Structure formats: structure tokens, C-alpha cells
């Protein structure tokens, strides 16, 4: 995940000052020197680093902080606030047209993941905003670009407007917008051509497309792994054709995160979405405050809750809550929980969204063994219907049969049985507490994961 090195450095630096009951200017100066090194190491733009360090320093040595009862915690809050502001402050929403269709142009260099992101964005707009998007294949130069978008459209069951590669992109876009009006598509997403580098031909074509109908959004797709190059590309595109926002791809990769921390400040354009994986649902709205929390090890419970709610059927969740309370929760229900947790994404990423996760020793390098979940599934699938419902009947011969059928050991089965019983007890206690007036549980799938 991006920011890992930066997060580790910043969290270590802030931990030193957090518990201090008294802070001097020298303490702040020393802390900010460490912060400066951490940001530069993460490939954050030098000008951005200087401004950030100055803003935090000015606020941290103010009277309100120095005379505070918890000055260390106040300084940490200032760092978080300034980090949030650096990345845009508040989440930037999509501008939808009051007279549909809303037109979104996707621009960028080759290799940034523009075509894939076009599909991901359409998927987000359909699921989250209940829109009816039309994808437009206007990249007639890159080999197989049209076919790639058509394949993505088929995969997502979304329509793609294409006229092949012998008609000009301008004409393709004109006809696509007309068809969108006729077929009542409320969003048109145009996948434009890219180049290996910025040139006049590319920019002129984008200007010509833009002139057909002023787009409501022009999203620049940039690869976060290119670091400062991503910032330079964003600046050049913005100056040449004008962009309204940035989509950062590959933010889940081995990147230092400098682009995410620099782009907003350098271009004055918001980061709208971030790509967090290869799957078609791995595009997330960018929340500066949540990202700042994650970088500083404060967790990201809102994103975690949203992930859980997106993958948990509420009616089914109520049924499971009742099963926990009455202790009628079975291994079949447990299998369903595992499936829901898997849909939320890689477990190590989910764990890092928990507040305080950064303090858990070794978690920053932890790679949750997802094969363990596969082994658990294999064990349960090897049980009979009766054994799943009443596991207490599992005697020696039955366990031996299950171990053989699942490719595991009797010790693995005993461990699972104990964890299953412990989880049931814990969940019964939790649901009973909630019945006495605490917040209603809506995400048993999540609770199962963090047993």
C-alpha cells in the first residue's frame, strides 16, 4: 500500500512528541526536521514540503498549543489537519449536469490505466450514484484500445459506443452524445487517446473533443507509482487543456505516495478517485481526511464501515444477529461470513483501517495468510450437513475423514472448532449488550473477521 514508508516515519516521529506534557520550540523544530525528511523521502514536491513544514511549525509553536494541557496531542492534531488540507480538505464530489447527459472526459498518457479506469468509474457511477452510463471508445490509435473497452463493457454489462478506428474521435464523440440523448443515458464517459509523452497533436485532439460539448468533468488519469512525474504530467495537462480533477491509479502498489500529497497543492485540482487494485470495483472516492488518518495510524473506520455495508445484506445481517443471540449460528453461516469478508478486499489492508493498527507490532509488514481462510472453507465444505449444524458430534473418526477430505490435519479442525465456539460466545455477549441499548449491530461479517 502507498504511504507505508511515510506512515512509519511520521508515526514514529509523532509518537515521540505525543505523550509530552510540555513542548518547547526546539521540540517542534526537531520534530519538523524529521517530518521534512519523511516527506522528501516519499517523493513529495519540495515546494509543497516547505509550505507544509512552515504551516505546521507556525501553528505548533502558538500559545494555544504551548499552554495546552495536552500539547503533544495538539501537535498531532495540527499535523493531521494540515495533511488533510494539503490533499484538498474535503472530498470533492462529481459535478453532474442539470441537463443530462453529464459528459466526463478521461485524459492522460499511455500506460496510466485510462481505459480500465473508464470502466471502473462507470461501475462506481452505476452502483453508488444510480446512473446509466454510456462508455465511448474514442482512442483510435492504440492497438486494441477499442476492443479493450468493449471487453470491459461486456464484463460489467455496460454499453460501449464504438465506430471502429477509421472515423475521427471528434465524430465518434458527436454521435455518442446524440445516442446518449436518444437512449436516455445520463452520463457519457469518453475514453480518449493517450501518448507516451505530451505533444501538440495529442492536446489539439483533446481540445477538439472538448469543443463538441463542454464536458462537466475532465479527469486526468495518472499512475501514482511515477511519483513526481505524475505531478508534472498533471500540471502540463492542466495548463494545456484544463482539468477538473485527478484519478490516481495504482495507489495500492509499491509507491511512496508523493503524488497524492503534491498534486492538489501544485495544480489546485482535487484528487477525485483513487485506484486501489485491479478489480472493477477497486476505485474509491478520495477522502483527504480519511487518508490523513490512515497515514498517521489513526485508522479509517468510515471507509471500513462503507466497505462492510456494501457487502452485507441488512436483512440477512439481522437474521445472523438473532442466530448469535440464540446460539443457532452454524458453520454454513460462518462460510457466508467468510465470503462477505473476502469481498471487502485484502485482509491486511482492512486491518490497517482499524484505529491504532499502526501500534500493533509487525502489522506494517503483516501479510494476512488468505490461504488460511481457504483452509477453513475446505474443512467446512468437507463436513456433512449434520456436522455443520451440530459440530459437537464431531468425534475422532469424523475428524479424520474431514481432515483427509480437506487436505488438513486433525489439529487444524480442533483449532477451528475452538475458534468457532469462542466466536459464538463473544458474539452472544456483544448482541446482548447491544440489546440493552447500545448501538445496533449491522455488520456481523466484520465482527467475525476481527475475532
Secondary structure, 3 states (H helix, E strand, C coil): CCCHHHHHHHHHHHHHHHCCCCCCHHHHHHHHHHHHHHHHHCCCCHHHHHHHHHHHHHHHCCHHHHCCCCHHHHHHHHHHHHHHHHCCCCCCCCCCCCCCCEEEEEECCCCCCHHHHHHHHHHHHHHHHCCCEEEEECCCCCCCHHHHHHHHHHHHCCCEECCCCCCCHHHHHHHHHHHHHHCCCCEEEEECCCCCCCCHHHHHHHHHHHHHCCCCEEEEEEEHHHCHHHHHHHHHHHHHCCCCEEEEECCCCCCCCHHHHHHHHHHCCEEEEEECCCCCCCEEECCHHHHHHHHCCCCCHHHHHHHHHHHCCHHHHHHHHHHHHHCCCCHHHHHHHHHHHHHCCCHHHHHCCCCCHHHCCCHHHCCCCHHHHHHHHHHHHCCCHHHHHCHHHCCHHHHHHHHHHHCCCHHHHHHHHHHHHHHHHHHHHHHHHHHCCCCCCCCHHHHHHCC
